[in-house]
Amino acid sequence: MTAEGFLEGRRLQMARGVLLQCIMGGYPPARFYGSDDGDLALNADPRQIHRLPWSETPRALAICDADELSGESSRLSTRGQLKQVIARYAALGLAPVVATELEFFVFAANDDPAQPFRPPVGLDGRREEGYSAFSVSSNNGLRPFFKEVYEGMAALGLPRDTFMHEMGVSQFEINLLHGDPLLLADQTFLFKHLLKEVALKHGLIVVCMAKPLAHTPGSSMHIHQSLVEMGNGRNVFSDDAGQPTAMFRHFIGGLQAGLADFTALFAPNVNSYQRLCHPYASPNNACWSHDNRAAGLRIPASSPVARRVENRLPGADANPYLAIAASLAAGLRGIENELEPTAAIQGEFEVPDNLSLPCTLHAALERLKRSQLARELFGNEFIEGYIASKTMELTSFFDEITPWERRVLAAQA
């Protein structure tokens, strides 16, 4: 839209079906978004209108709510779904506080998808081999890229907490400061967009796949969650003596009860399950623990005022609005129904059958399809449409034969 049209308040409309467009560009049958495929109104959030600092031609981006023409939020909108979850907490006098940790890879340009991704050539003329995890060295040659990333974050109002080189080859992590869930979802979306755009300017690509490299750790989007009382900001996960509260236990109990049903929302792509198969730091379970990274739900070491629950299931490929909404909705259901968690686990452990999660996209979609909980929390329209879109993507994946199949199976009798 032109700047003049936007400033005049001209309404921008978009077909409802676009909210269910699959990642290959196609659409499920029209019955999933209304047989007429009528329009939605895109209403800009006035707090999320940003000049794009990396754009040579002056451009701006406005994050919008997708609303029905009658005024209510579209049930197909993931941002709208998150706003509804936040409103349910507000009705109880509670406000969720969230922080996201986003991992990503920075690679050299890759114009042949049949070839593996490669790290960029460093200042020493060599490509990183995987020895730089948590290192302060900078021979990877990415300083100009990250300088512009930091400048872009400042221009977009994205405050960062910590930044590090992660375990993977040319893999990095940035932690955004905790705050309002809708704000953090917006910031996570903006940050991923910024990363990809700035990388292209520097002849690089940023990849937020859950598992872009074999034999290498995948990329997560861990979600840290706590709840505070509206008005005074007191963390309701800790009592006056600094001990865990019943509400803290019930929140964990709700997450344990909902993670399996919501796995397809946290791990939305075929590749997501490549990450979850890794035995360390990518836990595909609903166990909880105090500071154990093998558990799907980790309670980080902290002071009572900062007591929180870390959901380690979502990958970097997850929709931040939907992942945060699903995690908070599950915790709220636990509070409303006073669900008790299992005993905390420590050290090495075997995952009980009742706390294991789907390990393929097909299994996760089948679980979501049968989930009454998901339909109660997100509505039939959204769940049916989401499954239809993801089923198209899964079918497209199965329409291709992978190099592994040709390499290993062709010689079999």
N, C-alpha and C positions, 0 to 999 in steps of 0.2 A: 504494500500500500504506500502511496506517496505520503510524505510528511504532511502535506497540506490536507489530504483527505483524513489522515489520522487526527490532526489537530482540530479539524472541523467536527469531529465526533461521528464521522461516517461509520455505519455499522458494517463489520466484516462478517460474512456468513460463509459456512462451509458445510458440505454434505455430511450427514451423520456417519455414513459408512467409512469416512476417512479415519475415524477413531478405531476401526477394526482392521485397517489395512495391515497386511502381513509384511514381514521383512523383505520378501521378494517383490512386493509391489502389488500383489493381487488382493482380492476381497473374498470373504465367504459369501454364501448366498444372502440375498437382500433381506430374507426373513429375520436375520439376526440383528439388523439395525433399522427395520421398518421398511416394508415393501415399497413405499414411495421414495425412500432415500431422501427425505426432506432435509432442510437446512438446520444447522445450529448457528447460534450467534457466538462469535469469539469476542469476549469482553476483557479488555486489557486490565491487569492488576496495576493500579497507578504506582505501586511500590516497586514494580518489576519492569520498568522501562529503561533500557540501557543503550547508550551509544556504544557501538562495537569498536574498541580501540585498535583492533588489528585490521580493520577494513580501510583500504586506501580511499575508496569512494565513501563519503559519509553515509553510514547506515546505522539503524537502531533496531533493537529487538525488544519486543514486548511479550512477556508471558501472559497468556490469556486463560480465562475460564471458558470452557465449552458449555454453553447454556442453551436449553430449549428456547424456542422463540416465545414461549409462554412465560419465561422468566426463571424457571427452576433449573438447577444444575442437571446436566445430562448424566444419566446413570452409566453411560459408557466412558465418562471422563475419569481418568485415574486421579487427577488433581481434585476433582469434585468428590471422589470417594474418600480421599484423605481429609478433606475439609469436614465431611460428615462424621468421620471417626473423631476428629478433634472436638466437634460440637457435642458429641455424646459424652466425652470426658468433661467438657465445660458444664453440662447439665448436672454433673456430680460435684461441681466445684473444684475440679482438678484440671491441671494443664500439663500435658506431656512435655518433656524436654528430651531432645534427640541430638545426637552427633553422628556423622558418618565418617568412615575411614575408606577412602577409595584408592585401590591399587590399579596400576596401569603399566603398559609396556611402551617404550619409545623405540621404534625400529627404523631402519633405513627404508626408503621407498621400495615397494614390492608390487611389480606390475604383472606378476605371474602367480596366481593363487595356487598353482601346482607345486610351487617351491616354498620351502619353510621361510618364516620371517627371520631376518638377520639384524643384529644390532648395528647401529651406525659405526662408521670408521671414526676412531678416536683421534685425539691430538697427537698420539704417538704412531699414527698410521695403522693401528691394529683394531680389530673388533673385540669387544669385551667377551671374555670366556666364562664369566660367572664367578669371578673371584672378588667382586666389589660389594657384596652384600654388607650393608650397614657401614660402608667405608666413607671416609671424608675425601677420598681422592676424586679428581675431576678430569681425568684424562679421557673421559668419554666424549669430550667435545660438545657437550650439550649446554654449556653455560649460556651462550647467546639465546638458545631456546628457552631455558628456564628464566632468564632475565625478563624476556617478554611475557612469559606466563605470569610471573609475579607482578609485573606492571599491569597486565590485563586484569588480574584478580583485584588489585587495588582500584582500578578504574570501575570495575563492576561491583565494588563493595563486598568482595568475598574475603572475609578475614580468615587467615589460615592459622592453625595451631602448630603442628609439627610436620616436617617433611623429611623423607629418608629414602635411601636406596634400599629396595626390598631384596628378598632372597633370590629372585629370578634374574636371568640375564637381561640387563637394561630394563629392569622393573623398578618402579618407584611407588611410593605411597604418600598421600597427603591427608591430613586430618583437619576437617573443618570444625570450627568452634561450635560448641553445643548451643542449642536455642530452640525456638519454636519449630515444630515439625514441618509445617508448610514452608517456612523460610528455608530450612535445611534442605528440603526436597528441591526447591527452586535453585538454591545455591549449588547443589550437587549436579543438577541438570546443566546449569550455566557453566560450571567448571568443566564438565566433560565436553561441552560444545567449544569452549575456549581452547582446551587442550588440542582438539583435532584441528581447529582452524589455524592456530599458531604453528603447529607442527608442519602443516602444509607450506606455510611461508618459509620454513627453514629446510624444505626438502626432506622432511621426515614424515612418519605416520605414527599416530598414537592409537594403540589397539586396546580396547576395553573388553575383549573377549574374556570369558572366564578362564580359558586354558589355551592360549595361543601357541605354546611350545610344549612338545613332548619332553618328559623327564625333567620338568621344571615346575616349580610351584605355580599355581594359578592365581588369578586376581579376584579379590573379594571386595565386598562393600559392607563391612561390618556395621551394624546399627546399635549404638549405645542409647539406652532408654531409661529415663527416670520419670517420676511424677511429683509435681509440687502442688501445694494448695494455692488456689487463685487468691490473690490479695496479699498473702504474706510470704509466698515463695518457699515454704517449708517442704523439704523432701519427705514425702509420706512413706518412703521405703525404710526410714529410720525413726525410732521413737526418741523420747527425750533423753533416754539413757544411752543412745547411740546403737541400740540393738535393732536387728531386722524386725519389721512389723508383719502382721498378718496380711496386709495388703501387698507387701513385697512377695510373700509366699504365693498368694493367689495369682499375682501377675505371672510368676514363673509357671504356676500350674496351668494357666490359660495358654501360655506359649507352648508348653509341652503337649497340651491337648490339640493345638491347632497347627503345629509345624508340618505334620505329615499331609494334612489336607491342603495346606498352602504352599507346598514345595514348588509347585509349578509357577507360583507367583514370585518366589524368591530365586528360582533357577529356571528361567523361561525359555532356554534354548537347548538344542541337542548338545552343544559344546559345554553347557553348564555342568553336565554330569561327568565330563572328563575331569573337571576340577574336583568334584566331590568324591571321585574314586581315589584321590591321593590320600594316603593314610595319615598324613600329619598336617595339622593347621587348617584343614578344610573338612571339618567334621560333618558327616551326613547322619546326624543323630539328634534326638531331642533330650539328651541327658543334660544335666546342669551341674556346675562345679564352681568352687571358689578358685579362680585363677588357674584353670587347667584348659589349655588351648585345644585339647582333644574333644572337649564337650561342645555341643552345638550352642549351648547357652552358658556363657561364662560370666562370673561375677568378678570384675577386675578388682585388684587390691586398691582400696581407697579409704578415705575418711568417711565417717557416717553421713556427712552432709552431701557427699558425692556418690553414695551407694547407687548402683545402676546395674542393669542387665544388658549384656552384650549378646546380640543375636548374630552368630557367626555364619549362618547359612547363606545369606544373599551373596551373589557374585557381582563383579563389577558390571556385568551385562544386565543386571536387573533394572527395571523401571523404578527410580527412587520414590516416586509418589506411591506406587502400588506396593512396593516392599515395605515402606514405613507404615502405610495404612494397614497392611495385613498383620505386621508385627504388633502394632498398637491395638488393633481390633482383637487379636487373640488374647493379649494381656488383659484387656478390658472385660472380655467374656469370662476370664478367670476370676476377676474381681467381683463381677456381678453374680457369679455362681459359687463363689468361695471355693474354688478348686484348689486342692492341695497338691503340691508337687511330690515327686518321688524323693527319696533320700539323695543328697548330693553325692557325687562320685569324686574320687581323688586318685591320682596315680594312673597306672595302666588299668584298663577295664574292658570288659566285654559288653557290647551294647545289647540290652534285652530286646527281644523281638518287638515288644510293644512300644519301644522308643526308637526303632529303626525307621528310616524314611525312604521314600521311593528313590531308586537309583538310576532311572532312565526317564526321559521326557514322556514316553508313552505311559509308563507306570504312574508318573505324577499327574498326568492329565486324566487318567482313569480314576485316580483317587479324588481329584478335584471334581470330576463329573458326579461321583457318588456322594459328595460332601453336602450334607444339609446345613452344616455350620457355614460354609462359604456362601451358600445361597441366602441364608438369613442375614449375613453381615454385608454382602455386596449386591444382592439381588439377582434374580434369575437372568435378567437381560444381560447384565455384565458377565456373569459366569458363563452363560451359553455362548455369548459372542467371543469371549476370550478363548474358550476351548475350540471354537470353530476356526479362529484365526491360527492358533498354535497347531491345530491338526493339519492345516494346509502346509505349514512350515515343515512339520515332521514328514508329511507325505512327499514333499519336494526333496527332502534329504534322502529318503529311501529310493527316490528315482535315480540316484547317482551311485556308481560303484567306486569305492575308494581305492587308492593305490595299495593299501594293505591287502585288500581282497585279491587284487590282481597279482601282487607279489607273492603272497603266501598260499592262496587257495588254487591258483591256476595249475599247479603241478600235482595237486592231489588226485589220486585215482578215483 
